[in-house]
Amino acid sequence: MVYFFYNIFIIFYRNALKHKVVGCPVSIENAKYSRNALLFNVCFVFGENADTVCYEGVVRKLAGYLTTLEVKY
C-alpha cells in the first residue's frame, strides 16, 4: 500500500542510514502540467543527532515560497 502525504510536514529517521530527513512534499494540481499535477518535495537532510526543530519552519516556508512562485509565474 502506498500513502501520499502532500502539503503536510514530515520528519522521518532512517536508522540504517543514520540521517534525519525533514521534508514537505507539495502537489500543485493544474491542467497545464502533464498528468495534471506538479509534484515536488523540499527536504533538508541532517545527521542522526541533529536538533531539527529550528529548521521545520524553514522547510515549510521554503515549500510555500516555491509553490507561490510556481503558481504565480
Protein Blocks (a to p, Z undefined) as FASTA:
>chain_A
ZZddehiacddddfklopacdddddddddfkbghhiacddddddddfkbcfklmmmmmmm
mmmmmmmmmmmZZ
